[in-house]
């Protein structure tokens, strides 16, 4: 339910009557995005406070790229 997306066709170029000139865009629920961020923050906080991450697990540390940083 939280990760269900509404797929909307977006026109790319040329004739609007040709289906090949559309690309699908997935629209996700804002509530789902907020919920995912809250859960990620709680998990990261727990892992950091209980020293459950090794130094080799870069994906969940501050140096990692945004959605999964602790």
MODELLER restraints for C-alpha pairs under 7 A, 6 or more apart:
rsr = mdl.restraints
at = mdl.atoms
rsr.add(forms.Gaussian(group=physical.xy_distance, feature=features.Distance(at['CA:2:A'], at['CA:29:A']), mean=6.99, stdev=0.5))
rsr.add(forms.Gaussian(group=physical.xy_distance, feature=features.Distance(at['CA:2:A'], at['CA:32:A']), mean=4.74, stdev=0.5))
rsr.add(forms.Gaussian(group=physical.xy_distance, feature=features.Distance(at['CA:3:A'], at['CA:28:A']), mean=6.72, stdev=0.5))
rsr.add(forms.Gaussian(group=physical.xy_distance, feature=features.Distance(at['CA:3:A'], at['CA:32:A']), mean=6.50, stdev=0.5))
rsr.add(forms.Gaussian(group=physical.xy_distance, feature=features.Distance(at['CA:4:A'], at['CA:28:A']), mean=6.62, stdev=0.5))
rsr.add(forms.Gaussian(group=physical.xy_distance, feature=features.Distance(at['CA:5:A'], at['CA:26:A']), mean=5.53, stdev=0.5))
rsr.add(forms.Gaussian(group=physical.xy_distance, feature=features.Distance(at['CA:5:A'], at['CA:27:A']), mean=5.30, stdev=0.5))
rsr.add(forms.Gaussian(group=physical.xy_distance, feature=features.Distance(at['CA:5:A'], at['CA:28:A']), mean=4.76, stdev=0.5))
rsr.add(forms.Gaussian(group=physical.xy_distance, feature=features.Distance(at['CA:6:A'], at['CA:26:A']), mean=5.57, stdev=0.5))
rsr.add(forms.Gaussian(group=physical.xy_distance, feature=features.Distance(at['CA:6:A'], at['CA:27:A']), mean=5.02, stdev=0.5))
rsr.add(forms.Gaussian(group=physical.xy_distance, feature=features.Distance(at['CA:6:A'], at['CA:28:A']), mean=6.59, stdev=0.5))
rsr.add(forms.Gaussian(group=physical.xy_distance, feature=features.Distance(at['CA:7:A'], at['CA:24:A']), mean=6.05, stdev=0.5))
rsr.add(forms.Gaussian(group=physical.xy_distance, feature=features.Distance(at['CA:7:A'], at['CA:25:A']), mean=5.48, stdev=0.5))
rsr.add(forms.Gaussian(group=physical.xy_distance, feature=features.Distance(at['CA:7:A'], at['CA:26:A']), mean=4.48, stdev=0.5))
rsr.add(forms.Gaussian(group=physical.xy_distance, feature=features.Distance(at['CA:7:A'], at['CA:27:A']), mean=6.18, stdev=0.5))
rsr.add(forms.Gaussian(group=physical.xy_distance, feature=features.Distance(at['CA:8:A'], at['CA:24:A']), mean=5.61, stdev=0.5))
rsr.add(forms.Gaussian(group=physical.xy_distance, feature=features.Distance(at['CA:8:A'], at['CA:25:A']), mean=5.24, stdev=0.5))
rsr.add(forms.Gaussian(group=physical.xy_distance, feature=features.Distance(at['CA:8:A'], at['CA:26:A']), mean=6.42, stdev=0.5))
rsr.add(forms.Gaussian(group=physical.xy_distance, feature=features.Distance(at['CA:9:A'], at['CA:22:A']), mean=5.73, stdev=0.5))
rsr.add(forms.Gaussian(group=physical.xy_distance, feature=features.Distance(at['CA:9:A'], at['CA:23:A']), mean=5.53, stdev=0.5))
rsr.add(forms.Gaussian(group=physical.xy_distance, feature=features.Distance(at['CA:9:A'], at['CA:24:A']), mean=4.63, stdev=0.5))
rsr.add(forms.Gaussian(group=physical.xy_distance, feature=features.Distance(at['CA:9:A'], at['CA:25:A']), mean=6.21, stdev=0.5))
rsr.add(forms.Gaussian(group=physical.xy_distance, feature=features.Distance(at['CA:10:A'], at['CA:22:A']), mean=5.24, stdev=0.5))
rsr.add(forms.Gaussian(group=physical.xy_distance, feature=features.Distance(at['CA:10:A'], at['CA:23:A']), mean=5.35, stdev=0.5))
rsr.add(forms.Gaussian(group=physical.xy_distance, feature=features.Distance(at['CA:10:A'], at['CA:24:A']), mean=6.21, stdev=0.5))
rsr.add(forms.Gaussian(group=physical.xy_distance, feature=features.Distance(at['CA:10:A'], at['CA:25:A']), mean=6.78, stdev=0.5))
rsr.add(forms.Gaussian(group=physical.xy_distance, feature=features.Distance(at['CA:11:A'], at['CA:21:A']), mean=5.91, stdev=0.5))
rsr.add(forms.Gaussian(group=physical.xy_distance, feature=features.Distance(at['CA:11:A'], at['CA:22:A']), mean=4.43, stdev=0.5))
rsr.add(forms.Gaussian(group=physical.xy_distance, feature=features.Distance(at['CA:11:A'], at['CA:23:A']), mean=6.55, stdev=0.5))
rsr.add(forms.Gaussian(group=physical.xy_distance, feature=features.Distance(at['CA:12:A'], at['CA:21:A']), mean=5.30, stdev=0.5))
rsr.add(forms.Gaussian(group=physical.xy_distance, feature=features.Distance(at['CA:12:A'], at['CA:22:A']), mean=5.39, stdev=0.5))
rsr.add(forms.Gaussian(group=physical.xy_distance, feature=features.Distance(at['CA:12:A'], at['CA:23:A']), mean=6.72, stdev=0.5))
rsr.add(forms.Gaussian(group=physical.xy_distance, feature=features.Distance(at['CA:13:A'], at['CA:21:A']), mean=5.81, stdev=0.5))
rsr.add(forms.Gaussian(group=physical.xy_distance, feature=features.Distance(at['CA:14:A'], at['CA:21:A']), mean=6.73, stdev=0.5))
rsr.add(forms.Gaussian(group=physical.xy_distance, feature=features.Distance(at['CA:15:A'], at['CA:21:A']), mean=6.92, stdev=0.5))
rsr.add(forms.Gaussian(group=physical.xy_distance, feature=features.Distance(at['CA:40:A'], at['CA:68:A']), mean=6.87, stdev=0.5))
rsr.add(forms.Gaussian(group=physical.xy_distance, feature=features.Distance(at['CA:41:A'], at['CA:70:A']), mean=6.96, stdev=0.5))
rsr.add(forms.Gaussian(group=physical.xy_distance, feature=features.Distance(at['CA:44:A'], at['CA:70:A']), mean=5.01, stdev=0.5))
rsr.add(forms.Gaussian(group=physical.xy_distance, feature=features.Distance(at['CA:45:A'], at['CA:70:A']), mean=6.89, stdev=0.5))
rsr.add(forms.Gaussian(group=physical.xy_distance, feature=features.Distance(at['CA:47:A'], at['CA:53:A']), mean=6.29, stdev=0.5))
rsr.add(forms.Gaussian(group=physical.xy_distance, feature=features.Distance(at['CA:58:A'], at['CA:64:A']), mean=6.08, stdev=0.5))
rsr.add(forms.Gaussian(group=physical.xy_distance, feature=features.Distance(at['CA:59:A'], at['CA:68:A']), mean=6.71, stdev=0.5))
rsr.add(forms.Gaussian(group=physical.xy_distance, feature=features.Distance(at['CA:59:A'], at['CA:69:A']), mean=6.91, stdev=0.5))
rsr.add(forms.Gaussian(group=physical.xy_distance, feature=features.Distance(at['CA:60:A'], at['CA:68:A']), mean=5.66, stdev=0.5))
rsr.add(forms.Gaussian(group=physical.xy_distance, feature=features.Distance(at['CA:60:A'], at['CA:69:A']), mean=5.00, stdev=0.5))
rsr.add(forms.Gaussian(group=physical.xy_distance, feature=features.Distance(at['CA:60:A'], at['CA:70:A']), mean=5.62, stdev=0.5))
rsr.add(forms.Gaussian(group=physical.xy_distance, feature=features.Distance(at['CA:61:A'], at['CA:69:A']), mean=5.20, stdev=0.5))
rsr.add(forms.Gaussian(group=physical.xy_distance, feature=features.Distance(at['CA:61:A'], at['CA:70:A']), mean=5.02, stdev=0.5))
rsr.add(forms.Gaussian(group=physical.xy_distance, feature=features.Distance(at['CA:62:A'], at['CA:69:A']), mean=5.17, stdev=0.5))
rsr.add(forms.Gaussian(group=physical.xy_distance, feature=features.Distance(at['CA:62:A'], at['CA:70:A']), mean=5.43, stdev=0.5))
